[in-house]
Amino acid sequence: MNIPNSHPRYKSLKTREKIVNSYKDGYVAAEGLIAHGRGEAFDYLLGETMDIYSADAIRAAACLMLNAKYPVISVNGNAASLVPDEIIELSKIVNAKIEINLFYRTEQRELSIYNTLIEHGANEILGIDKRNSTKLPEPDSDRRIVDKNGIFISDVVLIPLEDGDRTESLIKMGKKVIAIDLNPLSRTSMIADITIVNNIIRVMPELIKESKYFRDNNKKCNSILNDFDNKKNVAGSIETIKDNLLKKYNELYR
């Protein structure tokens, strides 16, 4: 599809086209298209921009990953489709493992995501070798299957575009969870240790930038993490949605 740069929805349409093509290529599930559409709706409500609450959460996330002993980035089809280069770059900056973990799990999808990440420069990808598979205590879905050298022994897990059941299971195991979720009302957003309520295509470049900064200025991280309150931060994102809706209402009915 030829989308002109002048189109007011250019970025959104290009992102949509990318994820549809990834579905056709076999590594985004049909349900992933639904999830993306839901995220687009929340992105509209958030104003399709980076707000102060997202920025605060990104700084805290960068610090938490840098301070971790064994961080892991969990990757599903949507994340691999939208930000493969950024996932790999971030993993190198914070010294994190990359692990493929899918709700709608098939060997074909796992292999397609694996090949995509390799093509984009990844050196090591966990979650693909069944000899290293083990299970979390919960949930009942296939997402409980993890790599024994990855998420299972991690202390911090970055989970972009995640389901609440596994988030809850990881937290019960004592792991710190960083979520990227456009829906501030989701169970994942509510229970994660750090929730970045924004679009992953905006979040990842900023997370890379902040991780580079705090890698060289790590003494600032303790105060940032001590001051960060995820519940207040998520509430701030909901406040942003409320303010944006009120602004649009006033524009229409002033």
C-alpha angles and dihedrals in degrees: 000000000000107000113185116229088233093064109115090224095044098126094043093048093047090051090048091050091050094054093045090053089050088053089053089049090055106246101093113068121228087245088056089065089056091049091051092051091051089051091051089056092054090045089058090052092049091052097250092264142100109267130191093263093055090046092051092049092048092053091050091047092051091051094047093051093046091050093047122108094211115010122181131194111214113212130198130177097274093050092047090050098049106033112015095139092047093049091054095044092049092048090057095047096050095030093241130160119237117226129183111223123170137186093200094044124190129152090237092056092045091051093046092052090045092052092047093053092046090051088053093053108271114153102192128024123181129202096054102085108079091200087071096047122123134159137249115227088249157060115045094226126088089264087084087072108095139160114269088218094049133031092006093065098028124118096198125032126190107208113185114190096003140169120242097235095065092040089057092047093051091050091049087055089057097254123141111238127206113193131195105201130152090203110078089187096060121111089241092056092047098050105032118106091233122016122190104200100200144085114296091226089062096036101055098056089048092046090052091049094049092045090055090049097048092043085068095034101040095147088076093058099080094058092045092052093044092052097045116103112185096196091053091045094052089046087054090055090052088050089053090055091049092050092048092050091048091049092052091046091052091048089056100041106027 
